[in-house]
């Protein structure tokens, strides 16, 4: 084990050179797109499955987390910069246009978020979490949603990485992440 919660393309290539890697599990969603800077392509080239955890942005993209959500003790989102009140309020502005796209695609926000992830390549698997049977069924329906290139382009533009307010992780947690960073992200 590398002691990292996520790895970038260079680390993945080195590890794969030592021992074949079958799958890489890493965060990937409309609002966490660092994988597009290298690891997603490296997986494609090396024949490695990319298992995208948190494809709904830790439930943000489901639209089911209201403004002013109070986190229960131990909820990881409580310490994440994107979920801090000011950043969260700014990020909520993305959901109304996303909802309009979901309506055109005839699906829910959660289904749209999962469908977008699955449309990123044959080697990409979405790994949503849930504790609710209704949400499980909704997650499964996301695999049936078909998005044309126009809808994909709209989602890509709406959730351009620089449009997201706040870092993915707090600085202490960021040290466990070895993914590439966008130029505007803090080091």
N, C-alpha and C positions, 0 to 999 in steps of 0.2 A: 504494500500500500504506500502511496506517495504522501499521505497525510494531507491531501488537498480535497476540498469538496467539489472542485471542478478543475478541468485541465484544458489548456489551450492546444493549438495545432502542433506546435513544436514538441511539447511534452508528450503528446499522443503519438507522434511519429517516432520519437525515441523509444517509448514504451513498446510500441508495436514492432519495432526493430529487434527488441529483446525477446518478446514473446507475443504471438498473435493476439490481438484484442478482438473480441466478438462484438462488444457493445460499449458505448460511452454514454453514461447518464449525466446529463447536465441541464441546467435551467435554460429554457427557451420558450419564448412567447412573443406576442406582438409588442410587449413593453420591456422585454429583456432579450435583446437581439445580438449580444456579443458573439454568439456562435457564428454569426455571419461573417465575422472577421477572420475566420480560419478553421475552427474545429469542425464545422458543418461540412465544408469542402474536403477537409482531410479525411473525414469519415467516408464520404462518397468515394474518394480516390482509393482508399485502402480497403473498401468493402466492409466497413464497420457500421453496425446499426447505431443511429443516434437516437437515444431515448430521452425525449424532452420532458423533464419534470416541470411541474407548475405551468402547464400550457395556458392556464387562465390567470397568470400573473398573481398567484396566491389569492385567487378568487376575485381580484379586482375586476378582471375582464368579464366576469359573470354579471356584473351590474347589481349584484345582490348585497353589496357592502355599502350601507348608506353613509352619507357624510356624518361625521361625528361619531363613528363607530368606536365603542369602548372595548378595548382588547382585554380578554381574560388573562389572568396571570399566566405567564409561560408562553403566550402567543408570540412567535418570532416576529410577526409584523409590527409589534409595538416598538421595536428598536430599529426598524428599517426606515431609512430616510424618506422613501417614497410614500410611506404611510404616516408620516408626521403631518399634523393638521394643515399647515400652509401648503406643503407640496401636494398632499392628498387632494385638497380643494382645487388646486390647479389641474391635477391629473383627471379629476372627475369631468372636466370639460370635454374630454375625449369620448366619453360614453354616449352622448347624444348623437354625434355623427356616426359612431359605430352602430348604434341602434338603427339608424336609417339604412345603413348597409345591410344589417341583419334582416330587416323587413324586406328589402329587395331580394335577399337570398332565401327568404321564407324560413328563417330559423331564429333561435334565441341567441343572445350574446355569447353564452357559454358554448353553444354549438358552433358558432362562427369562429370563436377563438381556437377551438380544437381543430376545426376544418382548416383554418389558415396554417396551423402548424403542420398538419398532415400533407398539405399541398406544397411543402418545401422540399420534398424529395421522397422517392420510393424507400429510401433508407431511414426515414424519420418515423418514429413511433411516439405518439403522445401518451403521457403517463399522468393523467389527472388524478387528484386525490378526492375522496368524498367519504362522508360518514352518513349519507342520506340516500335512500334507494331511489327517490325521484331524481336526484342529481346524477346518480349513476346512469339511469336511463337517458337523461339529457346528454351526458357525456358520450354515451354510445351512439346516440343520434348524430353527434358531431362528425363521426366517421362516414356518414352517408351524405353529408352536405357537399355539393359540388360548387366550386367557385370558378368563375371565368377569369381570364387575365385582367379584365377591367376592374372587377371587384377586388382582386388581389392587389392590383396597383393602387387602388383607393385606400385599402387598409395599410399598405406599405407607406404611403404618403402621410396618412393620418397619424400613424404610430412611428414616424421617423424617430430614430433614437434621440435626436436633439429636442424633440417635442415633449419628451418625458421629463417630469420634474423630480429631481432627487436621485441619489445614487441607489443602486440595487441593495447594497449592504452597508452597514456601519463600518467604520475603519477597522475595528478589531476583527470582524468577520471577513472583511475583504482580504485579509492576509491569507486566508485559506483558499482563495480563488486564484487560479492561474490562467484565466481566460484573457484574451486580447481585450484591449480597451479602445473605445472610440476616442478620437483626439480631444474632445471637449471634456472627457471624464477626468476626475481628479485621480492622481496616482496614489 
